[in-house]
Amino acid sequence: MTAMTTPQLLQNKVVVISGVGPALGRTLAVRCAAAGADVVLAARTASRLDEVAKEIIAVGRRAVTVATDITDQASAENLVSAAVDAYGTVDVLINNAFSVPSMKPLARTEFDHIRSSFELTVLGALRLTQLFTPALAEANGAVVNINSMVLRHSQERYGSYKMAKSALLATSQSLATELGPLGIRVNSVAPGYIWGNTLKQYFTHQAEKYGTTVEQIYEHTAANTDLKRLPTTEEVADAVIFLASPLASAVTGQCLDVNCGEFHH
């Protein structure tokens, strides 16, 4: 299914997306627009936002770009003001901000790295959710937090990343309970490996390093999944759109895994 044929599950909704970069954030934005939404694009790098905004406009929807540091209270407040000023309402908040994990054993991971990861992944998402709560309550809106399959394993060198994402899951569940009476749903999506440009570049690097091919690395990685393939960025985005849409109107406090069956939950 291409972006142009995505069902109009978010027709005339306003969707705020944090962490809009060249990978999943960009796909989320374009996919939401194709599903009928107007979007607010937030990230630290303004130039990236402008490029994605052009794609949104090309499919006939509106886009507002706001350079935002979600670890900064004033910057986050500015995002909320800009979104409400532009559209008058906010229906969906997608917390997609991401930081590269340390990839060191916990025994050798610097505390500053762990703190910065929590500040962005957990407190950043919480900050935006707090600030957007009045608008989301007025719209009976939804929050979708982007988590990770790191929740489902304890592989070496993923300790600090798992700590942050586990805290994000707990935060999401607590927010679902607290905001439910206001009509706000809070859910999570936990992707596995995402087959897109970022992973393709990584596999290309690995192939050159070990004298193999991208296809062989892909097949080796996909062999661990039930479907023998990896989910695409579009498929992950579609899971987010489902949770944000009226089709999931009775779903809250849940985490939807999108990993082609690599882990069962």
Secondary structure, 3 states (H helix, E strand, C coil): CCHHHCCCCCCCCEEEECCCCCCHHHHHHHHHHHCCCEEEEEECCHHHHHHHHHHHHHCCCCEEEEECCCCCHHHHHHHHHHHHHHHCCCCEEEECCCCCCCCCCHHHCCHHHHHHHHHHHHHHHHHHHHHHHHHHHHHCCEEEEECCHHHHCCCCCCHHHHHHHHHHHHHHHHHHHHHHHHCCEEEEEEECCCECHHHHHHHHHHHHHHCCCHHHHHHHHHCCCCCCCCCEHHHHHHHHHHHHCHHHCCCCCCEEEECCCCCCC
